[in-house]
């Protein structure tokens, strides 16, 4: 009987929480686009294709994926995240949702009694602006190196990391479609330009071009970095201490550089907490145990 139970586990196909979450976001967006602009519009077709890609990633990996198949399957999500992120630039306006910039600015003012983007114009320190640009760019380091280390060295933890991270991304991208906003740097064009040095002049235009124009609420810069920081606290404590101050500087930079409202960061904290909880529960789930059993029996 135990042998039969073991065989049923090793032949069982598992769909991870983030696959439901991110795949669900893609499918829901495809349906919303179909209702707004029809099935033949390329945005609708693109999101249906992205959703189909998620199904294929699960199906193609088999019932008991090898370590390579698992890594390929998990790495599909950074890929489809990038594709869907830039497709949202022209897809979100088709959904008929109004810009939330005014609402977010009003919430900031109600919460703080001031508008941070306006208040921070008093800072005229080129070296500090350059420091903030460097801190903002640090996001790409933690986003790649953090999960990348687990991918190379510890598949079990890489799987858990991706589960929480892309649950966080699914919620963040859903926020982009419900409360699309460009941020203070686009909505408050009457503000004086940031006073920066060579790094600001070289990198800020490139960063601006990398935005999809709706990627403000909630702040994924805050959410993803906070999620990865907490994941490291649990699994790679030494790196957590290395990254703590740069991450705090990153969060400050999102407001200082006028990419985010403070309420965006608060929203980011909420979805990061959901991502952390999802990863934590997954690691202790029966599913995680069955997957490890499959790998041990391979």
N, C-alpha and C positions, 0 to 999 in steps of 0.2 A: 504493500500500500504506500509506504514511504517512497519507494522507487517511482510509483505511478504519479505521486504528488510532485516529486522532483522533476519528472519529465513534463508534467503539465506546466510547471513554472518556467522551465527552460524554453518551452515552445510558445510562451505567452507573449503577445505583442503589447508594448507599453506606450502610451501617449503621455508625454510629460506635461506638467501644468502650464509651462510657458508656451507649449505648442497649442494648447487650447486657447490660451489668452491672446497670443499674438496672431494666431490663425483666425481667432474669432474677430479680432479688430479688423483684419484684412477683409474677411468675408462680410462683416457688417458694413464696412466702408464701400465695398463693391455693390452691395444691395442699395445703400443710400444713393450712390451715384447712378445706379440703374433707374431708380425712381425719379431722380432729378433730371438726368440728361439722356437716359435710354441705354439699352444694352450695347448699342453699336459704338458708343463713344469710346475713344481709346483709353480714357482714364478708367472707365468701368471694366473694360477688357483687361487692362493692366492689373487692377486689383483682384479680379477673378483669377488671373494667371499667377499672381503672387500667392493667393490662397491655394491654388492647385499645387504650386511648388512645395508648400508646406506638407500637403498630403503625400506627394511623391517622396519627399525627404523621409517621412516615416515609413512608407511602404517599401522603398528601395533599400532601407537599412536591414530589412528582414526581421524575423521574430527574435533572433538572438544575435544582435549586431556584434561584429568584431570591434576591437578598439579603434581601428581606422574608420570603420563605418560609423561608429558613434561620433567620432570627431568631425567627420564630414557632415553628418546630420546636424550636430550642434552648431557648426560654423555656417550653416545655411542661414541662420537667423541674423548674424551681423550683415550678411549679404542682402537679404530681403529687407532688412531695416534701412540700409542705405538707399536701395531702389525705391522703397515706399516713401522715404523721407523727401526725396526730391520730386517724386510724383505728386506729393501733397501740395507742392507750391502752386500748381495749376488746378489740382482737383478740388481743394477746399473751397475756392470761390464758386465752383459749380454747385456746391451744396446749399447755397443761399443763406449762409450764416454770416451775420454782420460782424465787423471787427470789434474785438473786446478791449481795445487799447484804452478807450475812455473809461470803461468800467474798472479795469485794473488800476489805472492811475487814480481813480476816485477811491478805490479800496485802500491803496497805499496812503493817500492823504487822510482818510478816515482813521486808519490804523496808527499812523505816525505823526499826524498833524502837519505834514509837509510832503513834498514830492522829492524823493531822493535824487532823481536825475537833475532837478533844478538846484537843490541845495548843494550838490557836489560840484557845481560849476565854479564854486568859490576856490576849489583846489586848482592851483596853477603851478604844478610841479612836473615838468616833463619826465624826470627820472621816475617819479611815482607812477605816471601813466604807463611808461615802458614796463615797469614792474608788474602792473596790473595786466598788461597784454601778455607778458610771459606767464603769469599765473593762469590766465584764461586758456592759453595754449596748452598748459599742463594737463588739461582735461583729456586730450588725445593720448597722452602718455599713459595715464592711469587706465583709460578705457581699453587700450591695446595690451599694455604690459601686464596689467593685473590678471585678466582672464587668460592671457597668453601663457603666463607662467604655469597656471593650473592645467592648461591644455597639454603642455609638454610634459609636466611632471606628475600630475595626479588626475587621472580621468574621472574618478568618482567625485572629487571636489569641483572639477571643471563642469561636470554635468549639473551639480547643485548650483554653482555660480551662474550658469546660463539660465537655469530655471528661474531664479529670482530676478536676474538682470533683465530678461526679456519679458517677464511679467511687468516689471517696472516700465519698460519701453512701450508695451502695449497700452498701459494706462496713460502714459505721457502722450503718445500719438493720438489717442482718443481725445484727450484734452485739446490737442491742436485743432481737431475737427469740430469741437463743440464751442470753444472760446478762442478762435484764431486771433492772433495779434502779432504785430511786427516789432513791438518794443519801443522804448522811449527814443532810441536813435532814429527810428523812422516816423514816429508819431509826433515828436516834439522837435520839429525841424528848425524852430526859432532859437534853439539853444546854441550858444557859441561852440565851435568845434573843440574837441579835446586837445589839450596842449601836451603833445608828446614829443619824444625824441625819435631817433632813427628806427627803433623797433616798431613804434607805433605807426610811423609813416610807411614802413615796409609791409607790416602784417595786417593792420586794421582793414585796408581795402580787400585783402584776400579773405579775411574772416567774414566781412560783410557779404561778399559774393557767395560764401558757403551757406548762408542762411536760405531757408525756403520761404521766408516772409510770413510764416504763421507759427513759428516754433518758439513760443514764449511761455504760455501757461499749459501745464506746469513746467518748471525749469528742469529739463533733463540733465543739464550740466550739474545742477545741484543733486538731483535724484540719483543719477547713475554713479557719480563720484561718492556720494554718501553711502549708497548701497555697497559699493566695492570696498569702501573704507571699513564698514561694519563687518563685511564678509572676511576681510583680512584680520580684523580684530579677533574673530573666532578661529581663523585657520592659519594665519601667518602674522602673528602678533608683532614681530620685529618690523615688518614692512609697514604695518599700521602706524607705528610711531614715526617712521621715516616720512610718511605721506600726510600725516595729520596737518601740519602747518601749511604745506602747499595747497591742500584741499580747502582750508579755511580761506587762504588768499584767493583761491579760485572762486569761491562763493561771493566774496566781497567784489571781485573783479566783474562779475556778471552785472552787478548794479552800477558800479563805478563807470564801466564802459558803456552803459545805457542799453544793454541788451535785455535786461530784465527789470521787472518791478519786484519789490520785496515780496508781494503776495505770491509771485511765481515760485520763489524759493520755498515759501511755506507749503505750497502745493507739492513741490518736489520732495519735501520731507515726508509728506503723507504717502506719496506713492512709493518712495524708498522704503518706508516702514512696511508697506504691503509686500514689496518685493522681498525684504528680509524675512518677513513672517512666512512667505510662501516657500522660500529656500529652506528655512528652518524646519517647517512641517514636512517638506518633501524628504529631507535627509533622515527623518525619523519615521518615514512612512513604510508601509508594507511594500509599496512599489519599489522604493530604493533598495530594500533588502532583496527583492526578487531579481532586480537587475544585477546586483552584485553576485547573486547565486548563479545567474546565467553566465556571467563573466568567469567565475571560478570553475564552472563545469565545461567551459569552451576548450 
